Amino acid sequence: SSGINAEYGADDFRDTYPRYPDIQEIRIPPEHLPMEMDLRPYINLSPYTCGESVSFARVFNLFRSMGLRHLVVVNENNKIVGIVTRKDLAKFRKWRKQGTSGVQQLGFMDKDGLPVIDEHDCCNT
């Protein structure tokens, strides 16, 4: 066959994956600090939200059932305190077994191509 059969691990991607500066490394000139940008044409004025004490399982189910890409997290005063993205949840999978269910955190793939699972990082529902 003319195809290339190569095996790659996490280390192969770690060195070549794009890196961006940490927020602490970004320098904004003082004259730019008072500037503003109107983002209203680009935002959803009625996004789905959840409280900061909502369970992980509930967030996971919201993403799956509603097809969300982002979920805004608000405090008791309805002020934004964070955001959960689809990428944040991509390392988890839902499971069901004998009448119980939960969410399990997946890790990197092992040398056999199976997910490396940390048994300590799962949430029962």
C-alpha positions in Angstrom: 0.0 0.0 0.0 1.1 3.5 -0.7 -0.3 5.1 2.5 1.8 6.0 5.5 1.0 4.1 8.7 2.3 6.1 11.7 1.4 6.1 15.3 1.2 9.4 17.1 1.0 10.2 20.8 0.3 13.2 22.9 4.0 14.3 22.9 3.9 14.5 19.1 1.2 17.1 19.2 2.4 18.9 22.3 5.4 20.3 20.5 3.6 21.3 17.3 0.2 22.5 18.6 -0.3 26.2 18.2 0.6 28.1 21.3 -0.8 31.5 22.3 0.5 34.0 24.8 -0.8 33.9 28.4 -3.0 36.9 29.3 -0.2 38.1 31.6 2.1 38.4 28.6 -0.2 40.6 26.5 0.8 44.3 26.7 -1.8 46.9 25.9 -0.5 50.4 25.3 -2.0 52.9 27.9 -3.6 54.9 25.1 -5.7 51.9 24.0 -7.1 51.1 27.5 -10.0 53.5 27.3 -11.1 52.2 23.8 -14.3 50.3 23.4 -15.6 48.0 20.7 -19.3 47.4 20.0 -19.9 43.6 20.0 -23.7 43.8 19.8 -23.9 42.8 16.2 -22.0 39.5 17.0 -23.6 38.4 20.3 -26.7 36.4 21.2 -28.8 38.7 23.4 -30.6 35.7 25.0 -28.1 33.0 25.7 -28.8 29.9 27.7 -27.5 30.4 31.3 -27.1 28.3 34.4 -26.3 29.1 38.0 -22.9 28.6 39.4 -24.1 25.8 41.7 -25.7 23.7 38.9 -24.5 20.1 38.8 -22.0 18.9 36.2 -24.5 16.3 35.0 -27.2 19.0 34.4 -24.7 21.1 32.4 -23.7 18.0 30.4 -27.3 17.1 29.6 -28.0 20.7 28.6 -25.2 20.6 26.0 -26.3 17.3 24.7 -30.0 18.0 24.5 -29.9 21.6 23.3 -26.8 21.3 21.0 -25.1 24.1 22.8 -21.7 25.5 22.0 -21.5 27.8 25.0 -23.3 28.1 28.3 -23.0 31.3 30.4 -22.6 30.8 34.1 -24.3 33.5 36.3 -24.3 34.2 40.1 -27.3 34.8 42.3 -27.3 38.5 41.0 -27.5 37.2 37.4 -24.0 38.6 36.8 -21.7 36.6 34.5 -19.1 34.6 36.4 -17.9 32.2 33.7 -18.6 30.3 30.6 -18.6 26.6 29.8 -17.8 25.6 26.2 -18.3 22.4 24.2 -14.5 22.0 24.3 -14.6 21.9 28.1 -17.0 19.0 28.0 -15.3 17.1 25.1 -13.1 15.2 27.6 -16.2 13.6 29.3 -18.6 10.9 28.3 -21.9 9.8 29.8 -22.4 6.3 31.0 -25.3 4.1 32.2 -25.0 0.7 33.9 -27.5 -1.3 35.9 -29.9 1.6 36.7 -27.2 4.1 37.6 -25.6 6.7 35.4 -22.8 9.2 35.5 -20.2 11.2 33.6 -16.7 10.0 33.2 -13.6 12.0 32.4 -11.5 10.8 29.5 -7.8 11.4 29.1 -5.4 10.8 26.3 -5.3 7.7 24.3 -2.9 4.9 25.4 -0.5 3.1 23.0 -3.4 0.8 22.0 -5.7 3.6 21.0 -7.9 3.3 24.1 -8.9 6.3 26.2 -6.9 6.7 29.4 -9.6 7.1 32.1 -9.0 8.5 35.5 -11.4 6.6 37.7 -11.2 9.3 40.4 -12.7 12.0 38.1 -16.2 10.8 37.5 -19.5 12.2 38.6 -22.5 10.0 39.5 -26.0 11.2 38.9 
